[in-house]
Amino acid sequence: MVDWLKKIFFVLLAAFLLYYLFTQPEQSADAVKTFFSGIGRLFRALAS
């Protein structure tokens, strides 16, 4: 039962992300840029 719910959740999440990507590509690019800059800051903080 739990595996079935996880699969449905991830399919819905993927559908939402694709919809967002195609309807608002500039905002999607900004979100990805922000995400990866945050990851970069995290690793820099861990390294120092």
The first five atom37 places (N, CA, C, CB, O) and aatype in JSON, in Angstrom:
{
  "aatype": [12, 19, 3, 17, 10, 11, 11, 9, 13, 13, 19, 10, 10, 0, 0, 13, 10, 10, 18, 18, 10, 13, 16, 5, 14, 6, 5, 15, 0, 3, 0, 19, 11, 16, 13, 13, 15, 7, 9, 7, 1, 10, 13, 1, 0, 10, 0, 15],
  "atom_mask": [
    [1, 1, 1, 1, 1],
    [1, 1, 1, 1, 1],
    [1, 1, 1, 1, 1],
    [1, 1, 1, 1, 1],
    [1, 1, 1, 1, 1],
    [1, 1, 1, 1, 1],
    [1, 1, 1, 1, 1],
    [1, 1, 1, 1, 1],
    [1, 1, 1, 1, 1],
    [1, 1, 1, 1, 1],
    [1, 1, 1, 1, 1],
    [1, 1, 1, 1, 1],
    [1, 1, 1, 1, 1],
    [1, 1, 1, 1, 1],
    [1, 1, 1, 1, 1],
    [1, 1, 1, 1, 1],
    [1, 1, 1, 1, 1],
    [1, 1, 1, 1, 1],
    [1, 1, 1, 1, 1],
    [1, 1, 1, 1, 1],
    [1, 1, 1, 1, 1],
    [1, 1, 1, 1, 1],
    [1, 1, 1, 1, 1],
    [1, 1, 1, 1, 1],
    [1, 1, 1, 1, 1],
    [1, 1, 1, 1, 1],
    [1, 1, 1, 1, 1],
    [1, 1, 1, 1, 1],
    [1, 1, 1, 1, 1],
    [1, 1, 1, 1, 1],
    [1, 1, 1, 1, 1],
    [1, 1, 1, 1, 1],
    [1, 1, 1, 1, 1],
    [1, 1, 1, 1, 1],
    [1, 1, 1, 1, 1],
    [1, 1, 1, 1, 1],
    [1, 1, 1, 1, 1],
    [1, 1, 1, 0, 1],
    [1, 1, 1, 1, 1],
    [1, 1, 1, 0, 1],
    [1, 1, 1, 1, 1],
    [1, 1, 1, 1, 1],
    [1, 1, 1, 1, 1],
    [1, 1, 1, 1, 1],
    [1, 1, 1, 1, 1],
    [1, 1, 1, 1, 1],
    [1, 1, 1, 1, 1],
    [1, 1, 1, 1, 1]
  ],
  "atom_positions": [
    [[0.82, -1.2, 0.0], [0.0, 0.0, 0.0], [0.87, 1.26, 0.0], [-0.94, 0.0, 1.21], [0.58, 2.21, -0.73]],
    [[1.91, 1.28, 0.81], [2.77, 2.46, 0.89], [3.53, 2.67, -0.41], [3.75, 2.33, 2.07], [3.68, 3.81, -0.86]],
    [[4.02, 1.6, -1.02], [4.75, 1.72, -2.29], [3.85, 2.32, -3.37], [5.29, 0.34, -2.74], [4.3, 3.12, -4.19]],
    [[2.59, 1.92, -3.38], [1.63, 2.43, -4.35], [1.43, 3.93, -4.16], [0.3, 1.69, -4.22], [1.38, 4.67, -5.14]],
    [[1.32, 4.37, -2.92], [1.14, 5.8, -2.64], [2.39, 6.6, -3.01], [0.79, 6.01, -1.17], [2.28, 7.71, -3.53]],
    [[3.55, 6.04, -2.73], [4.8, 6.72, -3.11], [4.88, 6.9, -4.61], [6.02, 5.93, -2.61], [5.27, 7.97, -5.1]],
    [[4.51, 5.87, -5.35], [4.58, 5.93, -6.8], [3.62, 7.0, -7.34], [4.24, 4.55, -7.41], [3.99, 7.77, -8.23]],
    [[2.42, 7.06, -6.8], [1.46, 8.07, -7.23], [1.96, 9.47, -6.88], [0.08, 7.82, -6.59], [1.83, 10.4, -7.68]],
    [[2.52, 9.63, -5.7], [3.05, 10.92, -5.28], [4.14, 11.4, -6.23], [3.59, 10.84, -3.85], [4.14, 12.56, -6.64]],
    [[5.08, 10.52, -6.57], [6.17, 10.92, -7.45], [5.71, 11.19, -8.87], [7.25, 9.86, -7.45], [6.26, 12.06, -9.54]],
    [[4.72, 10.46, -9.34], [4.17, 10.73, -10.67], [3.49, 12.1, -10.69], [3.16, 9.62, -11.08], [3.67, 12.87, -11.63]],
    [[2.72, 12.41, -9.65], [2.08, 13.73, -9.58], [3.11, 14.85, -9.44], [1.1, 13.77, -8.4], [2.95, 15.91, -10.04]],
    [[4.15, 14.61, -8.67], [5.21, 15.61, -8.52], [5.92, 15.85, -9.86], [6.23, 15.16, -7.46], [6.18, 17.0, -10.23]],
    [[6.22, 14.78, -10.58], [6.87, 14.92, -11.89], [5.96, 15.65, -12.87], [7.25, 13.53, -12.45], [6.43, 16.49, -13.64]],
    [[4.66, 15.35, -12.84], [3.72, 16.03, -13.72], [3.67, 17.52, -13.4], [2.32, 15.41, -13.61], [3.65, 18.35, -14.3]],
    [[3.64, 17.86, -12.12], [3.62, 19.27, -11.73], [4.9, 19.98, -12.18], [3.45, 19.41, -10.21], [4.85, 21.09, -12.7]],
    [[6.05, 19.34, -11.98], [7.31, 19.96, -12.38], [7.38, 20.18, -13.88], [8.5, 19.1, -11.92], [7.85, 21.22, -14.34]],
    [[6.92, 19.22, -14.66], [6.91, 19.39, -16.12], [5.95, 20.51, -16.53], [6.51, 18.07, -16.81], [6.27, 21.3, -17.41]],
    [[4.79, 20.56, -15.9], [3.84, 21.63, -16.19], [4.46, 22.99, -15.87], [2.53, 21.43, -15.39], [4.37, 23.92, -16.67]],
    [[5.08, 23.1, -14.73], [5.71, 24.36, -14.32], [6.84, 24.73, -15.27], [6.25, 24.25, -12.88], [7.0, 25.9, -15.62]],
    [[7.62, 23.74, -15.69], [8.74, 23.99, -16.6], [8.25, 24.54, -17.93], [9.53, 22.71, -16.83], [8.85, 25.47, -18.47]],
    [[7.17, 23.99, -18.47], [6.7, 24.42, -19.78], [5.84, 25.68, -19.74], [5.93, 23.31, -20.42], [5.77, 26.4, -20.73]],
    [[5.2, 25.96, -18.62], [4.36, 27.16, -18.57], [5.12, 28.38, -18.08], [3.18, 26.91, -17.67], [4.76, 29.51, -18.43]],
    [[6.17, 28.18, -17.28], [6.94, 29.31, -16.76], [8.43, 28.97, -16.78], [6.48, 29.68, -15.33], [9.03, 28.75, -15.74]],
    [[9.02, 28.94, -17.98], [10.43, 28.51, -18.07], [11.42, 29.44, -17.37], [10.82, 28.38, -19.52], [12.42, 28.97, -16.83]],
    [[11.16, 30.74, -17.37], [12.11, 31.66, -16.73], [12.12, 31.47, -15.21], [11.77, 33.12, -17.07], [13.18, 31.46, -14.59]],
    [[10.95, 31.32, -14.62], [10.87, 31.11, -13.18], [11.45, 29.74, -12.82], [9.41, 31.22, -12.7], [12.05, 29.57, -11.75]],
    [[11.28, 28.77, -13.7], [11.85, 27.44, -13.46], [13.37, 27.51, -13.44], [11.38, 26.44, -14.53], [14.03, 26.9, -12.6]],
    [[13.92, 28.27, -14.38], [15.38, 28.42, -14.43], [15.89, 29.12, -13.18], [15.8, 29.2, -15.69], [16.93, 28.76, -12.64]],
    [[15.16, 30.13, -12.73], [15.57, 30.83, -11.5], [15.52, 29.9, -10.29], [14.67, 32.06, -11.25], [16.4, 29.95, -9.42]],
    [[14.5, 29.04, -10.23], [14.38, 28.1, -9.11], [15.54, 27.11, -9.11], [13.04, 27.35, -9.18], [16.09, 26.8, -8.06]],
    [[15.9, 26.61, -10.28], [17.02, 25.67, -10.37], [18.33, 26.35, -10.0], [17.11, 25.07, -11.79], [19.15, 25.78, -9.29]],
    [[18.51, 27.58, -10.49], [19.73, 28.34, -10.16], [19.82, 28.58, -8.66], [19.74, 29.7, -10.91], [20.9, 28.42, -8.08]],
    [[18.72, 28.94, -8.03], [18.7, 29.18, -6.59], [19.0, 27.9, -5.82], [17.35, 29.74, -6.15], [19.75, 27.91, -4.84]],
    [[18.42, 26.79, -6.27], [18.65, 25.51, -5.62], [20.12, 25.13, -5.65], [17.81, 24.42, -6.28], [20.69, 24.76, -4.62]],
    [[20.75, 25.21, -6.83], [22.14, 24.8, -6.94], [23.09, 25.78, -6.27], [22.52, 24.64, -8.39], [24.15, 25.38, -5.79]],
    [[22.74, 27.05, -6.22], [23.6, 27.98, -5.48], [23.52, 27.68, -3.98], [23.2, 29.45, -5.76], [24.52, 27.83, -3.27]],
    [[22.36, 27.26, -3.51], [22.23, 26.87, -2.11], [23.04, 25.62, -1.79], [0.0, 0.0, 0.0], [23.65, 25.53, -0.73]],
    [[23.03, 24.67, -2.72], [23.85, 23.45, -2.54], [25.34, 23.83, -2.5], [23.59, 22.42, -3.7], [26.1, 23.31, -1.68]],
    [[25.74, 24.74, -3.39], [27.13, 25.21, -3.4], [27.52, 25.86, -2.1], [0.0, 0.0, 0.0], [28.61, 25.62, -1.58]],
    [[26.64, 26.71, -1.55], [26.92, 27.36, -0.27], [27.03, 26.35, 0.85], [25.84, 28.38, 0.05], [27.85, 26.49, 1.76]],
    [[26.18, 25.31, 0.8], [26.22, 24.26, 1.82], [27.57, 23.56, 1.8], [25.08, 23.24, 1.6], [28.18, 23.37, 2.86]],
    [[28.05, 23.18, 0.63], [29.33, 22.49, 0.55], [30.49, 23.39, 0.94], [29.55, 21.95, -0.85], [31.46, 22.94, 1.55]],
    [[30.41, 24.67, 0.58], [31.47, 25.61, 0.99], [31.49, 25.75, 2.5], [31.28, 26.99, 0.32], [32.56, 25.84, 3.11]],
    [[30.31, 25.79, 3.11], [30.24, 25.9, 4.58], [30.77, 24.64, 5.25], [28.79, 26.15, 5.02], [31.43, 24.73, 6.28]],
    [[30.5, 23.49, 4.67], [31.0, 22.25, 5.24], [32.51, 22.12, 5.07], [30.3, 21.07, 4.6], [33.19, 21.53, 5.91]],
    [[33.04, 22.68, 3.98], [34.47, 22.57, 3.7], [35.29, 23.5, 4.58], [34.76, 22.87, 2.25], [36.47, 23.24, 4.82]],
    [[34.71, 24.57, 5.06], [35.5, 25.51, 5.86], [35.33, 25.31, 7.34], [35.13, 26.92, 5.51], [35.93, 26.02, 8.13]]
  ]
}
